[in-house]
Amino acid sequence: MSRTKVTLIVSLIPLLACLSGCYRPLFDAGLPRNQFSQHDAARDGETPMEGKDAFGNTQPALRQRLMTN
């Protein structure tokens, strides 16, 4: 086998591995994130996952999610 063929094969293997990657997300977005999600939604309503900052950029809503009553 020539050196160019070996180089071509070795360079194509990682490329094919990257292209074939995961075709669907591991967890569905509609499923509860933890065992308390249904209870919290029934008591306090849904906790927002994202919020807007002062400039209008989307940020994780950590204060609302970590806030204790």
Order of alpha helices (4+ residues) and beta strands (2+ residues): alpha-alpha-beta-beta-alpha
